[in-house]
Amino acid sequence: MTAEQQMGPDAKVEGAPSAQAAQPTTCTSGPNVGTTSVPGKSGITIGDQAFARLTRLLEERKTPEAGLRVAVRGGGCSGLAYALSFDDKPREKDRVFQRGAVRVFVDPKSYIYLVGTVVEYEEKLLQAGFKLTNPQVRTTCGCG
């Protein structure tokens, strides 16, 4: 099951509140606590549309400690694949990136492959889902 199937498409994504839209993503747990994520350079950045969608999804879960877990696992054509899931709270060694009330959890091994990644949410005519824009990716396959 893909992350898009797990998260489910919505008919329309509402924009993020203006006060939150200007808010940067910062590291709140791990070696770089207090630093601001820079898209393509450092940390994990939560894009505007992803922020709006995750805000709604996390509010529906009614678990204040919850967040989106982003991981890299073995598999796929290139040997690595992304895994997205919700987690009720971060694990002990996770790096946590936060924008407003939205948190993204990343384990230390996955973080090596995800530095500079932007978590985005896209809606197209026939599909909707989360997309990771990772500056470290050199090649991709066409199967998904």
TIRO-2110 file (N, C-alpha, C; in Angstrom, 1 decimal):
// TIRO-2110
0.8, -1.2, 0.0, N, 1, A
0.0, 0.0, 0.0, CA, 1, A
0.9, 1.2, 0.0, C, 1, A
0.6, 2.2, -0.9, N, 2, A
1.4, 3.4, -1.0, CA, 2, A
1.0, 4.4, 0.1, C, 2, A
1.9, 5.3, 0.3, N, 3, A
1.5, 6.4, 1.3, CA, 3, A
0.3, 7.1, 0.9, C, 3, A
0.1, 7.3, -0.5, N, 4, A
-1.1, 8.0, -0.9, CA, 4, A
-2.4, 7.2, -0.6, C, 4, A
-2.3, 5.9, -0.7, N, 5, A
-3.4, 5.1, -0.3, CA, 5, A
-3.7, 5.1, 1.2, C, 5, A
-2.6, 5.1, 2.0, N, 6, A
-2.8, 5.2, 3.4, CA, 6, A
-3.4, 6.5, 3.9, C, 6, A
-3.0, 7.6, 3.3, N, 7, A
-3.4, 8.9, 3.7, CA, 7, A
-4.8, 9.2, 3.1, C, 7, A
-5.1, 8.7, 1.9, N, 8, A
-6.3, 9.0, 1.3, CA, 8, A
-6.4, 10.3, 0.6, C, 8, A
-7.0, 10.4, -0.6, N, 9, A
-7.2, 11.7, -1.3, CA, 9, A
-8.3, 12.5, -0.7, C, 9, A
-8.3, 13.7, -0.8, N, 10, A
-9.3, 14.6, -0.4, CA, 10, A
-9.8, 15.4, -1.6, C, 10, A
-11.0, 15.9, -1.6, N, 11, A
-11.5, 16.6, -2.8, CA, 11, A
-10.8, 17.9, -2.9, C, 11, A
-10.5, 18.5, -1.8, N, 12, A
-9.8, 19.9, -1.8, CA, 12, A
-9.0, 20.1, -0.6, C, 12, A
-7.8, 20.6, -0.8, N, 13, A
-6.9, 21.0, 0.4, CA, 13, A
-7.1, 22.4, 0.7, C, 13, A
-7.4, 22.7, 2.0, N, 14, A
-7.6, 24.1, 2.4, CA, 14, A
-6.2, 24.6, 2.7, C, 14, A
-6.0, 25.9, 2.5, N, 15, A
-4.7, 26.6, 2.7, CA, 15, A
-4.5, 26.6, 4.2, C, 15, A
-3.2, 26.7, 4.6, N, 16, A
-2.8, 26.8, 6.0, CA, 16, A
-3.2, 28.2, 6.5, C, 16, A
-3.5, 28.3, 7.8, N, 17, A
-3.7, 29.6, 8.4, CA, 17, A
-2.5, 30.5, 8.1, C, 17, A
-2.7, 31.8, 7.9, N, 18, A
-1.7, 32.7, 7.5, CA, 18, A
-0.6, 32.8, 8.5, C, 18, A
-0.9, 32.7, 9.8, N, 19, A
0.2, 32.8, 10.8, CA, 19, A
1.1, 31.6, 10.7, C, 19, A
0.5, 30.4, 10.4, N, 20, A
1.3, 29.2, 10.3, CA, 20, A
2.1, 29.1, 9.0, C, 20, A
1.5, 29.7, 7.9, N, 21, A
2.1, 29.6, 6.6, CA, 21, A
3.5, 30.2, 6.6, C, 21, A
3.7, 31.2, 7.4, N, 22, A
5.0, 31.9, 7.4, CA, 22, A
5.9, 31.3, 8.4, C, 22, A
5.5, 30.4, 9.2, N, 23, A
6.3, 29.8, 10.2, CA, 23, A
7.2, 28.7, 9.6, C, 23, A
8.5, 28.8, 10.0, N, 24, A
9.5, 27.8, 9.4, CA, 24, A
9.4, 26.5, 10.2, C, 24, A
10.0, 25.5, 9.6, N, 25, A
10.1, 24.2, 10.2, CA, 25, A
11.4, 24.1, 11.0, C, 25, A
11.3, 23.8, 12.3, N, 26, A
12.5, 23.7, 13.1, CA, 26, A
12.7, 22.3, 13.7, C, 26, A
13.9, 22.0, 14.0, N, 27, A
14.2, 20.8, 14.7, CA, 27, A
14.0, 20.9, 16.2, C, 27, A
13.1, 20.0, 16.7, N, 28, A
12.8, 20.1, 18.1, CA, 28, A
13.3, 19.0, 18.9, C, 28, A
14.0, 18.0, 18.3, N, 29, A
14.6, 16.9, 19.0, CA, 29, A
15.7, 16.2, 18.1, C, 29, A
16.8, 16.0, 18.8, N, 30, A
17.9, 15.4, 18.0, CA, 30, A
19.1, 16.3, 18.2, C, 30, A
20.2, 16.0, 17.5, N, 31, A
21.4, 16.8, 17.6, CA, 31, A
21.3, 18.3, 17.2, C, 31, A
20.4, 18.6, 16.3, N, 32, A
20.3, 20.0, 15.8, CA, 32, A
19.1, 20.7, 16.4, C, 32, A
18.8, 20.5, 17.6, N, 33, A
17.6, 21.2, 18.2, CA, 33, A
17.7, 22.7, 18.1, C, 33, A
16.6, 23.3, 17.7, N, 34, A
16.6, 24.7, 17.6, CA, 34, A
16.9, 25.3, 16.2, C, 34, A
17.5, 24.4, 15.3, N, 35, A
17.8, 24.9, 14.0, CA, 35, A
16.7, 24.9, 13.0, C, 35, A
16.7, 25.9, 12.1, N, 36, A
15.6, 26.0, 11.1, CA, 36, A
16.0, 25.2, 9.9, C, 36, A
15.0, 24.4, 9.4, N, 37, A
15.3, 23.6, 8.2, CA, 37, A
15.4, 24.5, 7.0, C, 37, A
16.3, 24.1, 6.1, N, 38, A
16.5, 24.9, 4.8, CA, 38, A
16.3, 23.9, 3.7, C, 38, A
15.2, 24.1, 2.9, N, 39, A
14.9, 23.2, 1.8, CA, 39, A
16.1, 22.9, 0.9, C, 39, A
16.4, 21.7, 0.7, N, 40, A
17.5, 21.3, -0.2, CA, 40, A
18.9, 21.3, 0.5, C, 40, A
18.9, 21.8, 1.7, N, 41, A
20.2, 21.9, 2.4, CA, 41, A
20.3, 21.2, 3.7, C, 41, A
19.3, 21.4, 4.6, N, 42, A
19.4, 20.8, 6.0, CA, 42, A
18.0, 20.5, 6.5, C, 42, A
17.9, 19.6, 7.5, N, 43, A
16.7, 19.3, 8.1, CA, 43, A
15.7, 18.7, 7.2, C, 43, A
14.4, 18.7, 7.7, N, 44, A
13.2, 18.2, 6.9, CA, 44, A
12.3, 19.4, 6.9, C, 44, A
11.8, 19.8, 5.8, N, 45, A
10.9, 21.0, 5.7, CA, 45, A
9.5, 20.5, 5.4, C, 45, A
8.5, 21.1, 6.1, N, 46, A
7.1, 20.8, 5.9, CA, 46, A
6.6, 21.9, 5.0, C, 46, A
6.2, 21.5, 3.7, N, 47, A
5.7, 22.5, 2.8, CA, 47, A
4.3, 23.0, 3.2, C, 47, A
3.8, 24.1, 2.5, N, 48, A
2.6, 24.7, 2.9, CA, 48, A
1.4, 23.7, 2.7, C, 48, A
1.3, 23.1, 1.6, N, 49, A
0.1, 22.2, 1.3, CA, 49, A
0.2, 20.9, 2.3, C, 49, A
1.4, 20.4, 2.5, N, 50, A
1.6, 19.3, 3.4, CA, 50, A
1.2, 19.7, 4.8, C, 50, A
1.6, 20.9, 5.2, N, 51, A
1.2, 21.5, 6.5, CA, 51, A
-0.3, 21.5, 6.7, C, 51, A
-1.0, 22.0, 5.7, N, 52, A
-2.5, 22.2, 5.8, CA, 52, A
-3.1, 20.8, 5.9, C, 52, A
-2.7, 19.8, 5.0, N, 53, A
-3.3, 18.5, 5.0, CA, 53, A
-2.9, 17.8, 6.3, C, 53, A
-1.7, 17.8, 6.8, N, 54, A
-1.3, 17.1, 8.0, CA, 54, A
-2.0, 17.7, 9.2, C, 54, A
-2.2, 19.0, 9.2, N, 55, A
-3.0, 19.7, 10.3, CA, 55, A
-4.3, 19.0, 10.4, C, 55, A
-5.0, 18.9, 9.3, N, 56, A
-6.4, 18.3, 9.3, CA, 56, A
-6.3, 16.8, 9.7, C, 56, A
-5.4, 16.1, 9.2, N, 57, A
-5.3, 14.6, 9.5, CA, 57, A
-5.0, 14.4, 11.0, C, 57, A
-4.1, 15.2, 11.5, N, 58, A
-3.7, 15.0, 12.9, CA, 58, A
-4.8, 15.5, 13.9, C, 58, A
-5.5, 16.5, 13.5, N, 59, A
-6.6, 16.9, 14.3, CA, 59, A
-7.7, 15.8, 14.4, C, 59, A
-7.9, 15.1, 13.3, N, 60, A
-8.9, 14.0, 13.2, CA, 60, A
-8.4, 12.9, 14.1, C, 60, A
-7.1, 12.6, 14.3, N, 61, A
-6.6, 11.5, 15.1, CA, 61, A
-6.8, 11.8, 16.6, C, 61, A
-6.9, 13.1, 17.0, N, 62, A
-7.1, 13.5, 18.4, CA, 62, A
-6.0, 12.9, 19.3, C, 62, A
-4.7, 12.9, 18.8, N, 63, A
-3.6, 12.5, 19.6, CA, 63, A
-2.5, 13.6, 19.5, C, 63, A
-2.4, 14.4, 20.5, N, 64, A
-1.6, 15.6, 20.4, CA, 64, A
-0.1, 15.3, 20.2, C, 64, A
0.4, 14.2, 20.6, N, 65, A
1.8, 13.8, 20.4, CA, 65, A
2.1, 13.2, 19.1, C, 65, A
1.1, 12.9, 18.3, N, 66, A
1.2, 12.2, 17.0, CA, 66, A
1.9, 13.1, 15.9, C, 66, A
2.5, 12.4, 15.0, N, 67, A
3.1, 13.0, 13.8, CA, 67, A
3.3, 12.1, 12.7, C, 67, A
3.8, 12.6, 11.6, N, 68, A
4.1, 11.8, 10.4, CA, 68, A
5.5, 11.2, 10.5, C, 68, A
5.6, 9.9, 10.4, N, 69, A
6.9, 9.2, 10.4, CA, 69, A
7.3, 9.1, 8.9, C, 69, A
8.5, 9.6, 8.6, N, 70, A
9.1, 9.5, 7.3, CA, 70, A
10.3, 8.6, 7.4, C, 70, A
10.4, 7.5, 6.6, N, 71, A
11.6, 6.6, 6.8, CA, 71, A
12.0, 6.2, 5.4, C, 71, A
13.2, 5.7, 5.3, N, 72, A
13.8, 5.1, 4.1, CA, 72, A
14.0, 3.6, 4.4, C, 72, A
13.5, 2.7, 3.6, N, 73, A
13.6, 1.3, 3.8, CA, 73, A
14.2, 0.7, 2.6, C, 73, A
14.8, -0.5, 2.8, N, 74, A
15.3, -1.3, 1.6, CA, 74, A
14.1, -1.8, 0.8, C, 74, A
14.3, -1.7, -0.6, N, 75, A
13.3, -2.2, -1.5, CA, 75, A
13.2, -1.2, -2.7, C, 75, A
12.3, -1.5, -3.6, N, 76, A
12.1, -0.7, -4.7, CA, 76, A
13.1, -0.9, -5.8, C, 76, A
13.0, -0.4, -7.0, N, 77, A
13.9, -0.6, -8.1, CA, 77, A
15.3, -0.1, -7.8, C, 77, A
15.4, 1.0, -7.1, N, 78, A
16.7, 1.6, -6.8, CA, 78, A
17.4, 1.1, -5.5, C, 78, A
16.7, 0.2, -4.9, N, 79, A
17.2, -0.4, -3.6, CA, 79, A
16.7, 0.2, -2.4, C, 79, A
16.1, 1.4, -2.5, N, 80, A
15.6, 2.2, -1.3, CA, 80, A
14.2, 2.7, -1.7, C, 80, A
13.3, 2.7, -0.7, N, 81, A
12.0, 3.3, -0.9, CA, 81, A
11.5, 4.1, 0.3, C, 81, A
10.7, 5.0, 0.1, N, 82, A
10.2, 5.8, 1.3, CA, 82, A
9.0, 5.1, 1.9, C, 82, A
8.9, 5.3, 3.2, N, 83, A
7.8, 4.7, 4.0, CA, 83, A
7.2, 5.9, 4.8, C, 83, A
5.9, 6.1, 4.6, N, 84, A
5.2, 7.2, 5.4, CA, 84, A
4.1, 6.5, 6.2, C, 84, A
4.0, 6.9, 7.5, N, 85, A
3.0, 6.4, 8.4, CA, 85, A
2.8, 7.4, 9.5, C, 85, A
1.6, 7.3, 10.2, N, 86, A
1.4, 8.1, 11.4, CA, 86, A
1.9, 7.3, 12.6, C, 86, A
2.5, 8.0, 13.5, N, 87, A
3.0, 7.5, 14.8, CA, 87, A
2.4, 8.3, 15.9, C, 87, A
2.1, 7.7, 17.0, N, 88, A
1.4, 8.4, 18.1, CA, 88, A
2.4, 9.3, 18.9, C, 88, A
3.7, 9.0, 18.8, N, 89, A
4.7, 9.8, 19.5, CA, 89, A
6.1, 9.5, 18.9, C, 89, A
7.1, 10.3, 19.1, N, 90, A
8.4, 10.0, 18.6, CA, 90, A
9.1, 8.9, 19.4, C, 90, A
10.0, 8.3, 18.7, N, 91, A
10.8, 7.3, 19.4, CA, 91, A
12.0, 8.0, 20.1, C, 91, A
12.7, 7.3, 20.9, N, 92, A
13.8, 7.9, 21.7, CA, 92, A
14.8, 8.6, 20.9, C, 92, A
15.3, 8.0, 19.8, N, 93, A
16.4, 8.6, 19.1, CA, 93, A
16.0, 9.4, 17.8, C, 93, A
14.7, 9.6, 17.6, N, 94, A
14.2, 10.3, 16.5, CA, 94, A
14.6, 11.7, 16.4, C, 94, A
14.7, 12.2, 15.2, N, 95, A
14.8, 13.7, 15.0, CA, 95, A
13.4, 14.1, 14.7, C, 95, A
13.0, 15.2, 15.4, N, 96, A
11.6, 15.7, 15.2, CA, 96, A
11.7, 17.1, 14.6, C, 96, A
10.9, 17.3, 13.5, N, 97, A
10.9, 18.5, 12.8, CA, 97, A
9.4, 19.0, 13.0, C, 97, A
9.3, 20.3, 13.4, N, 98, A
8.0, 20.8, 13.7, CA, 98, A
7.7, 22.1, 13.0, C, 98, A
6.5, 22.2, 12.5, N, 99, A
5.9, 23.5, 12.0, CA, 99, A
4.6, 23.7, 12.6, C, 99, A
4.4, 24.7, 13.5, N, 100, A
3.1, 24.8, 14.2, CA, 100, A
2.9, 23.6, 15.1, C, 100, A
1.7, 22.9, 14.9, N, 101, A
1.4, 21.7, 15.7, CA, 101, A
1.8, 20.5, 14.9, C, 101, A
2.3, 20.6, 13.7, N, 102, A
2.6, 19.4, 12.9, CA, 102, A
4.0, 19.0, 13.1, C, 102, A
4.2, 17.7, 13.3, N, 103, A
5.5, 17.1, 13.6, CA, 103, A
5.8, 16.0, 12.6, C, 103, A
7.1, 15.9, 12.2, N, 104, A
7.6, 14.9, 11.4, CA, 104, A
8.7, 14.2, 12.1, C, 104, A
8.6, 12.8, 12.3, N, 105, A
9.5, 12.0, 13.0, CA, 105, A
10.4, 11.3, 12.0, C, 105, A
11.7, 11.3, 12.2, N, 106, A
12.7, 10.6, 11.3, CA, 106, A
13.7, 9.9, 12.2, C, 106, A
13.9, 8.6, 11.9, N, 107, A
14.9, 7.8, 12.7, CA, 107, A
16.3, 8.2, 12.2, C, 107, A
17.3, 8.0, 13.0, N, 108, A
18.7, 8.5, 12.6, CA, 108, A
19.2, 7.9, 11.3, C, 108, A
19.0, 6.6, 11.0, N, 109, A
19.5, 6.0, 9.8, CA, 109, A
18.8, 6.6, 8.6, C, 109, A
17.5, 6.8, 8.7, N, 110, A
16.8, 7.4, 7.5, CA, 110, A
17.2, 8.8, 7.3, C, 110, A
17.5, 9.5, 8.4, N, 111, A
17.8, 11.0, 8.2, CA, 111, A
19.0, 11.2, 7.3, C, 111, A
19.9, 10.3, 7.3, N, 112, A
21.1, 10.4, 6.5, CA, 112, A
20.7, 10.5, 5.0, C, 112, A
19.7, 9.8, 4.6, N, 113, A
19.2, 9.8, 3.2, CA, 113, A
18.2, 11.0, 3.0, C, 113, A
17.7, 11.6, 4.0, N, 114, A
16.6, 12.6, 3.9, CA, 114, A
17.0, 14.0, 4.2, C, 114, A
18.2, 14.3, 4.5, N, 115, A
18.7, 15.7, 4.8, CA, 115, A
18.3, 16.6, 3.6, C, 115, A
17.6, 17.7, 3.9, N, 116, A
17.2, 18.7, 2.9, CA, 116, A
15.9, 18.4, 2.3, C, 116, A
15.2, 17.3, 2.6, N, 117, A
14.0, 16.9, 2.0, CA, 117, A
12.8, 17.8, 2.3, C, 117, A
12.0, 18.1, 1.4, N, 118, A
10.7, 18.8, 1.6, CA, 118, A
9.6, 17.9, 1.5, C, 118, A
8.7, 17.8, 2.5, N, 119, A
7.5, 17.0, 2.5, CA, 119, A
6.4, 17.9, 1.9, C, 119, A
5.8, 17.5, 0.8, N, 120, A
4.8, 18.2, 0.1, CA, 120, A
3.6, 17.4, 0.0, C, 120, A
2.5, 18.1, -0.3, N, 121, A
1.2, 17.4, -0.6, CA, 121, A
0.7, 17.9, -2.0, C, 121, A
0.4, 17.0, -2.9, N, 122, A
-0.1, 17.4, -4.2, CA, 122, A
-1.5, 16.8, -4.5, C, 122, A
-2.3, 17.6, -5.2, N, 123, A
-3.5, 17.1, -5.7, CA, 123, A
-3.5, 17.3, -7.2, C, 123, A
-3.7, 16.2, -7.9, N, 124, A
-3.8, 16.3, -9.4, CA, 124, A
-5.2, 15.7, -9.8, C, 124, A
-5.5, 15.7, -11.0, N, 125, A
-6.8, 15.3, -11.5, CA, 125, A
-7.2, 13.9, -11.0, C, 125, A
-6.2, 12.9, -11.1, N, 126, A
-6.5, 11.5, -10.8, CA, 126, A
-5.8, 11.0, -9.5, C, 126, A
-5.1, 11.8, -8.9, N, 127, A
-4.4, 11.4, -7.7, CA, 127, A
-4.1, 12.5, -6.7, C, 127, A
-3.9, 12.1, -5.5, N, 128, A
-3.6, 13.1, -4.4, CA, 128, A
-2.7, 12.3, -3.4, C, 128, A
-1.7, 13.0, -2.9, N, 129, A
-0.9, 12.4, -1.8, CA, 129, A
0.3, 13.2, -1.5, C, 129, A
1.1, 12.6, -0.5, N, 130, A
2.3, 13.3, -0.1, CA, 130, A
3.4, 12.9, -1.1, C, 130, A
4.3, 13.9, -1.2, N, 131, A
5.4, 13.7, -2.1, CA, 131, A
6.7, 14.2, -1.4, C, 131, A
7.8, 13.5, -1.5, N, 132, A
9.0, 13.9, -0.9, CA, 132, A
10.0, 14.4, -2.0, C, 132, A
10.4, 15.7, -1.8, N, 133, A
11.4, 16.2, -2.8, CA, 133, A
12.7, 16.2, -2.1, C, 133, A
13.5, 15.3, -2.5, N, 134, A
14.8, 15.0, -1.9, CA, 134, A
16.0, 15.4, -2.8, C, 134, A
16.8, 16.3, -2.3, N, 135, A
17.9, 16.8, -3.1, CA, 135, A
19.0, 15.7, -3.3, C, 135, A
19.0, 14.7, -2.5, N, 136, A
20.0, 13.6, -2.6, CA, 136, A
19.7, 12.6, -3.7, C, 136, A
18.5, 12.5, -4.2, N, 137, A
18.1, 11.5, -5.1, CA, 137, A
18.9, 11.8, -6.5, C, 137, A
19.5, 10.8, -7.0, N, 138, A
20.3, 10.9, -8.2, CA, 138, A
19.5, 10.3, -9.4, C, 138, A
18.8, 9.2, -9.1, N, 139, A
18.0, 8.5, -10.2, CA, 139, A
16.7, 8.0, -9.6, C, 139, A
15.7, 7.9, -10.4, N, 140, A
14.4, 7.4, -10.0, CA, 140, A
14.0, 6.4, -11.0, C, 140, A
13.0, 5.6, -10.7, N, 141, A
12.4, 4.7, -11.6, CA, 141, A
11.0, 5.2, -12.0, C, 141, A
10.5, 4.6, -13.0, N, 142, A
9.2, 5.1, -13.5, CA, 142, A
8.0, 4.2, -13.0, C, 142, A
8.2, 3.4, -12.0, N, 143, A
7.1, 2.5, -11.6, CA, 143, A
6.4, 3.0, -10.4, C, 143, A
6.7, 4.2, -9.9, N, 144, A
5.9, 4.7, -8.8, CA, 144, A
6.5, 5.8, -8.1, C, 144, A
END
